[in-house]
Amino acid sequence: MTEEQSVLPISLVAHTVFCERRAWIEAVGEQVDSAEMQAGGAAHERVDRPADNLRESRSVDVVHDQMGLVGKCDVVKGEADHVVLIEYKATPVRRVPEVTRANVMQLMLQQMCLEASGVTVDEKRVYFTNHRRSVVVETVDADRGEALEWVRRTRNVIDSPTAPLPLVDDPRCRSCSHVGVCLPDERRVMQAEVRRIAVSNPGGDILHLTTPGSRASIRSGRIVVHKAREETHSVPLERVVGLVIHGSVDMSSALIREVLWRGYTIVWCSGTGRVVGHARSAKSPNAVARVRQHVLSESGHLDLARELIACKVANQATQLRRNARVAVHSEVAEMRKIARRVSTAHSVPEILGLEGEAAAIYFGRLQQCLASNVDSGFAAGWSGRTGRHAGDPVNAALNYAYSLLLADCIRALHACGLDPHAGFVHSPVRNKPALALDLMEQFRPVVADSAVLTAINTGKLTTADFNTEVSGLPRLTPTGRRAVTSEYQRRIAQQFTHPRFGYKVTWQRAFEVQARMILGVLDGTDDTYVGIRTR
């Protein structure tokens, strides 16, 4: 191995044989907790515990200094200098005990490592745990040359400044545990035909802790919430993929550590919903893309900025058309025109100016989206959109819903390894999470605004759920926060047909899908970003 060469895991070479993009995803640190990965882990559970006896060694570390390879052999059976090499495999997808080319190359490289240490491999096998069947793997001299070529190709893949392109209409995608982070169909948005596959789901919920004075801890694999020494809630930890802490809620250090060990994000908010901090695991993927993100954030990326805001304006027009209880044809037409102007704007300041024009039209008519029978205090207090220090109940509820959406977008960006603070439209001044604010723009009208309007129009949120005792301004009570949070959670769990890709997806999953589309622009997979526009 030369000084320039880094140590290469044999497993990464096997990933390259299966799919070069899969190897890239593994190399940049993407981690997937899927059924396939769980099955593979279970298959190795016994052999992953190092042990030796007179005839068998398990979980044997091997190296090849000259090639710069490291690996681990599941089972090495036999005498000291003549052994049988056995690799354990599960088949949760293919269901058949079939030795793949990746298996052959993995065993070949393990054999070469053992031979470099003076051990002769008499036989190689793959043991399929699902079938309890051992299959002998025959190799020839040509396989050695092929294995060396795959080592070279793997180094080229992981040293490349851009990600390999995804496979096109390939059956391997259907059996790949990483399809949910690779998004092969989404990367091929310009194809005439897009193959329909199911995008993987996060498989869990975001847990919002909203009760003031409560404390969350971990006990027997569950998140347990206490207040005044009384247990109020208990949730299985396996169901949770992220935490959002609202106001004066405490967490035990053991719970914080466990959530971060699992690679999930924790977001802390003030009692009014303002995001004040967030934490993620130190083991974050896509470091090179993150560096490019900062470079492009400084120099600008006009195409991204255009698409993010054009989608927001288009979705505001749709929200107004769907929900206004008076005729808004002219307003909707004008907002559609502004969205088209944003798509051809020449600078970010011009984009922000057009965004302001659209917002004036949209929020000027938002009062007409309230049902006629709602609490009169909502309509009476509304005079237009205000941010912090909201002086009316509708704005206070919107601010809180936007904080929930911001927390979800921060979590989605962390899942991709991107920095929520380096954006392309918003400025990171005063430590704003600029990219998270950019990402959430397209979702504001159709997720947060929709949730607040639904909560008000259905009577789940009333003016009695606000108080003005502290500052004279309306603030959501704990009951009001739970009402908005509940409606927001119901909204993001709803499925819709992705307008670009044509499959059903929840809004919660769409946050990460769109974050990964931004990642695609940064890592060189995609030329353009395509946002979500609702009709």
HELIX and SHEET records of a PDB file:
HELIX    1   1 ILE A   10  PHE A   18  1                                   9    
HELIX    2   2 GLU A   20  ALA A   27  1                                   8    
HELIX    3   3 ALA A   35  ALA A   43  1                                   9    
HELIX    4   4 ARG A  101  ALA A  116  1                                  16    
HELIX    5   5 ASP A  141  ASP A  159  1                                  19    
HELIX    6   6 PRO A  171  SER A  175  5                                   5    
HELIX    7   7 VAL A  179  CYS A  182  1                                   4    
HELIX    8   8 PRO A  184  ARG A  187  1                                   4    
HELIX    9   9 LEU A  237  ARG A  239  5                                   3    
HELIX   10  10 SER A  253  TRP A  261  1                                   9    
HELIX   11  11 ALA A  287  SER A  299  1                                  13    
HELIX   12  12 LEU A  302  ASN A  323  1                                  22    
HELIX   13  13 HIS A  329  VAL A  342  1                                  14    
HELIX   14  14 VAL A  348  GLY A  364  1                                  17    
HELIX   15  15 LEU A  366  CYS A  369  5                                   4    
HELIX   16  16 SER A  376  GLY A  381  1                                   6    
HELIX   17  17 PRO A  393  CYS A  416  1                                  24    
HELIX   18  18 VAL A  429  ASN A  431  5                                   3    
HELIX   19  19 ALA A  434  MET A  440  1                                   7    
HELIX   20  20 GLU A  441  PHE A  443  5                                   3    
HELIX   21  21 ARG A  444  ASP A  449  3                                   6    
HELIX   22  22 SER A  450  ASN A  457  1                                   8    
HELIX   23  23 THR A  463  ASP A  465  5                                   3    
HELIX   24  24 PRO A  478  ILE A  492  1                                  15    
HELIX   25  25 TRP A  507  LEU A  522  1                                  16    
SHEET    1   A 4 LEU A   8  PRO A   9  0                                        
SHEET    2   A 4 LEU A  69  GLY A  78  1                                        
SHEET    3   A 4 GLU A  56  HIS A  64 -1                                        
SHEET    4   A 4 ALA A  51  ASP A  52 -1                                        
SHEET    1   B 5 LEU A   8  PRO A   9  0                                        
SHEET    2   B 5 LEU A  69  GLY A  78  1                                        
SHEET    3   B 5 HIS A  82  LYS A  89 -1                                        
SHEET    4   B 5 THR A 120  PHE A 128  1                                        
SHEET    5   B 5 ARG A 133  VAL A 137 -1                                        
SHEET    1   C 4 ASP A 205  LEU A 209  0                                        
SHEET    2   C 4 VAL A 240  HIS A 246  1                                        
SHEET    3   C 4 THR A 265  CYS A 269  1                                        
SHEET    4   C 4 VAL A 275  ALA A 279 -1                                        
SHEET    1   D 4 GLU A 230  PRO A 236  0                                        
SHEET    2   D 4 ARG A 222  LYS A 227 -1                                        
SHEET    3   D 4 ARG A 215  ARG A 219 -1                                        
SHEET    4   D 4 ASP A 250  MET A 251  1                                        
SHEET    1   E 2 PHE A 466  ASN A 467  0                                        
SHEET    2   E 2 ARG A 475  LEU A 476 -1                                        
SHEET    1   F 2 GLN A 495  THR A 497  0                                        
SHEET    2   F 2 LYS A 504  THR A 506 -1                                        
END                                                                             
